[in-house]
């Protein structure tokens, strides 16, 4: 006798039990989330305060940032601020242009009265402009300045690459990574190529500017607005003013700097296998309505790696993973009486990635700056500079 099993509805008491269990689980989940939010809020505290200068005057626009994060705020017109920070281990950084920044541990405090001290070194920095020099505290135009120590933090045969990311409003785009390729585009605030002025002499284009030895430079000023008008129509896209090093009165000083390093490409394309290449050729022919380039038998030979059907990774065969570079710079400077001098020699070498050695760049530089005080109000400068470079590259585009 066959028995047929039929599904029966659950008894009413059991259905009620399941319903209440689901409700209980939802309530527990909501309570846990609320507790997490409450715990998050309990872990933070609201601090407030006021920022003043050395004369007890409010500083509007001062920056208050939580150390180690991007979380922060600025003071209002009355110099006041408020910010939520973690209760334990918080440190706020208070800063404003022309003043020394302060790092303050929050601890158990909730109110802060901060008094900033002037930073005389920053405001007394001398900036070269089109009609002479000015101290930063008296500047009214849009001018950026960078000194030799900041430039040399990046080692490169191209001066433009050493400046990349260090001057506000200056965009630098590298078109080629080959050694000795100075095809870098430089523009100010997105406009065309600026005018270059080196030691008071206007230069055409940025090609020669990029070849200047960074160790020879005292400072670079970038004029971005109407402050460039003194140079006329050629300065419509801004002006880059380069001031090279000069000698100072005193005993002769000698300097020798050497840099060795290695560089590697950010990313090297991964080549397809021989099988992938053959299959894609067939797919391309099929899409064009043509016969396959390779027969099924040949595809199988590519798959098994038969003699004559193996793939070759030409990037691996022809390129090194990294290449070396070196820089040498020697200089002598000093002055006595009415004469001061600065003389330098530089050598740079950058190897390419090709294993054949057919790619590389070498550069020799020379500079001599001699200043003579003819009278109390008259000075003469003799500026000599020279450059010899050699670039090796394949006869055709390798890629």
C-alpha positions as CSV (number, residue, x, y, z in Angstrom):
1,X,0.0,0.0,0.0
2,X,1.5,3.3,-1.1
3,X,1.4,6.3,1.2
4,X,1.4,9.8,-0.2
5,X,3.2,12.5,1.9
6,X,1.4,15.8,1.8
7,X,2.8,19.1,3.1
8,X,0.8,20.4,6.0
9,X,0.7,24.0,7.2
10,X,2.5,24.8,10.4
11,X,0.3,24.9,13.5
12,X,-0.7,28.5,14.6
13,X,1.4,28.5,17.8
14,X,4.5,27.6,16.0
15,X,4.0,30.3,13.4
16,X,3.6,32.8,16.2
17,X,6.9,31.7,17.7
18,X,8.8,32.2,14.5
19,X,7.3,35.6,14.0
20,X,8.4,36.8,17.5
21,X,11.9,35.4,17.0
22,X,12.3,37.4,13.8
23,X,11.1,40.6,15.6
24,X,13.5,39.9,18.5
25,X,16.4,39.5,16.1
26,X,15.6,42.8,14.4
27,X,15.4,44.6,17.7
28,X,18.8,43.3,18.8
29,X,20.3,44.4,15.5
30,X,18.9,47.9,15.8
31,X,20.1,48.2,19.5
32,X,23.6,47.1,18.5
33,X,23.8,49.7,15.7
34,X,22.5,52.4,18.0
35,X,25.1,51.4,20.6
36,X,27.9,51.6,18.0
37,X,26.8,55.1,17.0
38,X,26.5,56.1,20.6
39,X,30.0,54.7,21.3
40,X,31.4,56.6,18.2
41,X,29.9,59.8,19.5
42,X,31.2,59.1,23.0
43,X,34.7,58.7,21.6
44,X,34.8,62.3,20.3
45,X,34.6,65.6,22.0
46,X,34.0,69.1,20.7
47,X,36.8,71.6,21.3
48,X,36.7,75.3,20.6
49,X,39.0,78.3,21.0
50,X,40.4,81.5,19.6
51,X,43.6,82.2,17.7
52,X,45.4,85.6,18.2
53,X,48.6,87.2,17.0
54,X,51.4,88.7,19.1
55,X,49.3,91.8,19.6
56,X,46.3,89.9,20.9
57,X,44.4,90.6,17.7
58,X,42.2,87.9,16.2
59,X,43.5,86.0,13.2
60,X,40.8,85.1,10.8
61,X,41.4,82.2,8.4
62,X,44.0,80.4,10.5
63,X,44.1,76.7,9.9
64,X,43.3,74.1,12.6
65,X,44.0,70.5,11.5
66,X,43.9,67.2,13.5
67,X,47.4,65.8,13.3
68,X,47.7,62.7,11.0
69,X,44.4,63.4,9.2
70,X,42.8,65.8,6.7
71,X,40.1,66.7,9.2
72,X,40.2,70.4,10.1
73,X,38.6,73.8,10.1
74,X,39.5,77.5,9.9
75,X,38.9,80.4,12.2
76,X,36.1,82.8,11.5
77,X,36.2,86.6,11.3
78,X,36.7,86.8,15.1
79,X,39.5,84.3,15.1
80,X,37.3,81.6,16.7
81,X,36.9,77.9,15.8
82,X,35.3,74.6,16.9
83,X,36.3,71.1,15.9
84,X,35.3,67.5,16.9
85,X,38.3,65.4,17.8
86,X,38.9,61.9,19.4
87,X,39.0,62.1,23.2
88,X,42.4,60.4,23.6
89,X,45.7,61.1,21.9
90,X,44.5,64.0,19.8
91,X,47.0,66.7,18.7
92,X,45.8,69.8,16.7
93,X,48.1,71.9,14.4
94,X,47.4,75.6,14.3
95,X,49.1,77.5,11.4
96,X,48.8,80.7,9.4
97,X,51.0,82.3,6.7
98,X,53.8,84.4,8.3
99,X,53.5,82.7,11.7
100,X,55.1,79.8,13.4
101,X,52.8,76.8,13.5
102,X,51.9,75.2,16.9
103,X,51.2,71.6,17.8
104,X,48.9,71.4,20.8
105,X,47.9,68.2,22.7
106,X,44.2,68.2,23.4
107,X,44.2,66.0,26.5
108,X,41.1,66.7,28.7
109,X,40.8,70.4,27.6
110,X,37.9,71.6,25.6
111,X,38.8,75.3,25.2
112,X,42.0,76.8,23.8
113,X,43.4,80.3,23.6
114,X,46.2,80.1,21.0
115,X,48.7,82.9,20.4
116,X,50.9,82.6,17.2
117,X,54.4,84.1,17.0
118,X,55.5,85.8,13.7
119,X,57.9,83.8,11.5
120,X,60.4,86.4,10.5
121,X,62.4,84.0,8.4
122,X,59.5,83.3,6.0
123,X,58.5,86.9,5.6
124,X,62.0,88.2,5.2
125,X,62.7,85.8,2.3
126,X,63.8,87.8,-0.8
127,X,61.9,87.3,-4.0
128,X,63.1,88.4,-7.4
129,X,60.6,90.3,-9.4
130,X,60.7,92.0,-12.8
131,X,61.9,95.3,-11.5
132,X,64.3,94.2,-8.7
133,X,63.8,92.3,-5.5
134,X,61.3,92.4,-2.7
135,X,60.7,90.8,0.7
136,X,57.8,88.4,0.8
137,X,56.0,90.4,3.4
138,X,55.8,93.4,1.0
139,X,54.5,91.4,-2.0
140,X,51.1,92.2,-3.4
141,X,51.2,90.2,-6.7
142,X,50.8,86.5,-7.4
143,X,54.4,85.3,-7.2
144,X,55.8,82.0,-6.1
145,X,59.4,81.5,-5.1
146,X,61.6,78.4,-4.7
147,X,65.2,78.2,-3.5
148,X,68.0,75.8,-4.3
149,X,67.6,73.5,-1.4
150,X,64.0,72.8,-2.3
151,X,64.9,72.2,-6.0
152,X,67.6,69.7,-5.2
153,X,65.3,67.4,-3.2
154,X,64.5,65.7,-6.5
155,X,67.3,64.4,-8.7
156,X,66.8,64.6,-12.4
157,X,68.7,65.6,-15.5
158,X,65.8,68.0,-16.4
159,X,65.3,71.1,-14.3
160,X,61.6,71.0,-15.1
161,X,61.2,67.6,-13.6
162,X,63.0,68.8,-10.4
163,X,60.4,71.5,-10.1
164,X,57.3,69.3,-10.7
165,X,54.8,69.6,-7.9
166,X,56.8,72.2,-5.9
167,X,55.5,75.5,-7.3
168,X,51.8,76.4,-7.0
169,X,50.0,77.1,-10.3
170,X,52.8,75.6,-12.4
171,X,51.8,72.6,-14.5
172,X,54.6,70.3,-15.8
173,X,53.9,67.4,-18.1
174,X,56.6,65.0,-19.2
175,X,56.1,63.8,-22.8
176,X,58.8,61.2,-22.8
177,X,60.9,59.2,-20.3
178,X,63.9,58.7,-22.6
179,X,67.2,60.0,-21.2
180,X,68.0,63.4,-22.5
181,X,64.5,64.1,-23.8
182,X,63.6,67.6,-22.8
183,X,60.2,67.7,-24.4
184,X,58.4,68.7,-21.2
185,X,55.5,71.1,-21.4
186,X,55.5,73.9,-18.8
187,X,52.6,76.3,-18.3
188,X,51.4,78.6,-15.6
189,X,47.7,78.4,-14.6
190,X,46.9,76.3,-17.6
191,X,48.0,78.8,-20.2
192,X,50.8,78.5,-22.8
193,X,54.5,78.5,-22.4
194,X,55.9,81.3,-20.2
195,X,58.8,83.6,-20.8
196,X,62.1,82.5,-19.2
197,X,64.6,85.1,-17.8
198,X,68.0,83.8,-16.6
199,X,70.1,86.3,-14.8
200,X,68.2,89.2,-16.4
201,X,68.5,87.8,-20.0
202,X,65.3,86.6,-21.7
203,X,65.6,83.2,-23.2
204,X,63.5,81.7,-26.0
205,X,61.5,78.6,-25.0
206,X,62.0,76.2,-22.1
207,X,64.4,73.8,-23.8
208,X,67.5,75.6,-22.6
209,X,65.9,76.3,-19.3
210,X,65.5,72.6,-18.6
211,X,69.2,72.0,-19.2
212,X,70.4,74.4,-16.5
213,X,72.2,72.6,-13.7
214,X,70.0,72.7,-10.5
215,X,73.1,73.1,-8.4
216,X,73.9,76.5,-10.1
217,X,70.5,78.0,-9.2
218,X,70.1,80.3,-6.2
219,X,66.3,80.8,-6.6
220,X,63.4,80.7,-9.1
221,X,60.5,83.1,-9.1
222,X,57.3,82.6,-11.0
223,X,55.3,85.7,-11.9
224,X,51.7,84.8,-12.5
225,X,49.6,87.9,-12.8
226,X,50.0,91.6,-13.7
227,X,53.5,91.5,-12.0
228,X,54.7,90.1,-15.3
229,X,53.5,93.1,-17.3
230,X,56.9,94.8,-17.2
231,X,58.2,92.2,-19.6
232,X,55.7,93.1,-22.3
233,X,53.7,91.0,-24.7
234,X,56.0,88.0,-24.4
235,X,55.0,87.6,-20.8
236,X,51.3,87.1,-21.5
237,X,51.6,83.5,-20.2
238,X,53.7,84.4,-17.1
239,X,57.4,84.7,-16.4
240,X,59.9,82.3,-14.9
241,X,62.9,84.2,-13.4
242,X,66.0,82.2,-12.7
243,X,68.8,83.7,-10.5
244,X,72.1,81.7,-10.4
245,X,74.5,81.6,-7.5
246,X,76.9,84.5,-6.9
247,X,80.0,84.7,-4.7
248,X,80.0,86.3,-1.3
249,X,82.8,88.2,0.5
250,X,85.0,85.9,2.6
251,X,87.4,83.1,2.4
252,X,87.2,80.7,-0.6
253,X,84.6,77.9,-0.1
254,X,84.7,74.7,-2.0
255,X,81.9,72.2,-2.5
256,X,81.6,68.8,-4.0
257,X,78.2,67.0,-4.3
258,X,77.7,63.5,-5.8
259,X,74.5,61.6,-6.3
260,X,74.1,58.0,-7.4
261,X,70.7,56.5,-7.9
262,X,68.5,54.0,-9.9
263,X,65.2,54.5,-11.6
264,X,62.6,52.1,-12.9
265,X,59.5,52.4,-15.0
266,X,56.2,52.8,-13.2
267,X,54.5,50.2,-15.3
268,X,55.6,48.0,-18.2
269,X,52.9,46.6,-20.5
270,X,52.4,42.8,-20.3
271,X,52.8,41.0,-23.6
272,X,50.2,38.5,-24.8
273,X,51.3,34.9,-25.3
274,X,51.7,33.4,-28.7
275,X,48.4,31.5,-28.4
276,X,46.5,34.7,-27.4
277,X,48.0,36.6,-30.3
278,X,47.0,33.9,-32.8
279,X,43.5,33.6,-31.4
280,X,43.0,37.4,-31.6
281,X,44.2,37.5,-35.2
282,X,41.6,34.9,-36.1
283,X,38.9,36.8,-34.2
284,X,39.9,40.0,-36.1
285,X,39.7,38.2,-39.4
286,X,36.3,36.7,-38.5
287,X,34.9,40.1,-37.6
288,X,36.0,41.4,-41.0
289,X,34.3,38.5,-42.8
290,X,37.7,37.0,-43.8
291,X,39.2,33.5,-43.6
292,X,41.0,32.6,-40.4
293,X,44.7,33.5,-40.4
294,X,45.7,30.3,-38.5
295,X,44.2,26.9,-39.0
296,X,43.0,24.8,-36.0
297,X,46.1,22.7,-36.3
298,X,48.3,25.7,-36.0
299,X,46.3,27.0,-33.0
300,X,47.0,23.6,-31.3
301,X,50.7,24.0,-32.0
302,X,50.7,27.5,-30.4
303,X,48.9,25.9,-27.5
304,X,51.4,23.1,-27.0
305,X,54.4,25.3,-27.7
306,X,55.7,23.3,-30.6
307,X,59.0,24.4,-32.2
308,X,58.5,27.5,-34.2
309,X,55.3,28.4,-32.4
310,X,56.7,29.5,-29.0
311,X,56.1,33.1,-27.8
312,X,58.8,35.6,-26.9
313,X,58.5,38.3,-24.3
314,X,60.4,41.0,-26.1
315,X,60.1,43.5,-23.2
316,X,61.9,41.0,-20.9
317,X,64.5,40.2,-23.6
318,X,65.4,43.8,-24.4
319,X,64.7,45.9,-21.3
320,X,66.4,46.1,-17.9
321,X,64.2,46.4,-14.8
322,X,66.0,49.6,-13.8
323,X,68.7,51.9,-14.9
324,X,71.4,53.9,-13.1
325,X,72.1,57.6,-13.0
326,X,74.8,59.7,-11.4
327,X,75.6,63.4,-10.9
328,X,78.8,65.2,-9.9
329,X,79.0,68.9,-9.0
330,X,82.0,70.9,-7.8
331,X,82.1,74.6,-7.1
332,X,84.3,77.3,-5.7
333,X,83.1,80.7,-4.4
334,X,84.3,83.6,-2.4
335,X,85.2,87.3,-2.6
336,X,87.7,89.9,-1.5
337,X,87.6,93.6,-1.8
338,X,85.4,94.7,-4.6
339,X,85.4,91.3,-6.4
340,X,83.3,88.2,-5.7
341,X,83.2,85.0,-7.8
342,X,81.4,81.7,-8.2
343,X,82.7,79.0,-10.5
344,X,81.2,75.5,-11.0
345,X,81.6,72.3,-13.1
346,X,78.9,69.7,-13.4
347,X,78.6,66.2,-14.9
348,X,75.4,64.2,-15.2
349,X,74.9,60.7,-16.7
350,X,71.6,58.8,-17.1
351,X,71.4,55.3,-18.6
352,X,68.5,54.0,-20.5
353,X,66.6,50.7,-20.0
354,X,67.7,49.0,-23.2
355,X,70.0,46.1,-22.6
356,X,71.9,46.9,-25.8
357,X,73.2,50.2,-24.2
358,X,71.9,52.2,-27.2
359,X,70.0,54.7,-25.0
360,X,71.7,57.1,-22.6
361,X,72.5,60.8,-21.9
362,X,75.5,62.7,-20.7
363,X,75.8,66.4,-19.8
364,X,78.8,68.6,-18.9
365,X,78.1,72.1,-17.6
366,X,80.3,75.1,-16.7
367,X,79.4,78.4,-15.1
368,X,81.4,81.4,-13.9
369,X,79.8,84.4,-12.2
370,X,82.2,87.3,-11.4
371,X,80.9,90.5,-9.8
372,X,82.9,93.7,-9.5
373,X,81.8,96.8,-7.5
374,X,83.1,99.6,-9.8
375,X,81.7,102.4,-7.5
376,X,79.3,102.6,-4.6
377,X,76.3,102.7,-6.9
378,X,77.7,100.8,-10.0
379,X,78.3,97.1,-10.3
380,X,79.4,95.0,-13.2
381,X,78.8,91.3,-13.6
382,X,80.6,88.9,-15.9
383,X,78.5,85.8,-16.5
384,X,79.8,82.9,-18.5
385,X,78.1,79.5,-19.0
386,X,78.7,76.5,-21.2
387,X,77.1,73.2,-21.9
388,X,78.0,70.1,-23.8
389,X,75.7,67.1,-23.9
390,X,75.5,63.8,-25.8
391,X,72.4,61.7,-26.3
392,X,72.3,58.1,-27.5
393,X,69.1,56.6,-28.8
394,X,68.0,53.9,-31.3
395,X,67.7,54.9,-35.0
396,X,64.0,54.2,-34.9
397,X,61.3,54.2,-32.3
398,X,61.9,51.1,-30.2
399,X,58.2,50.7,-29.4
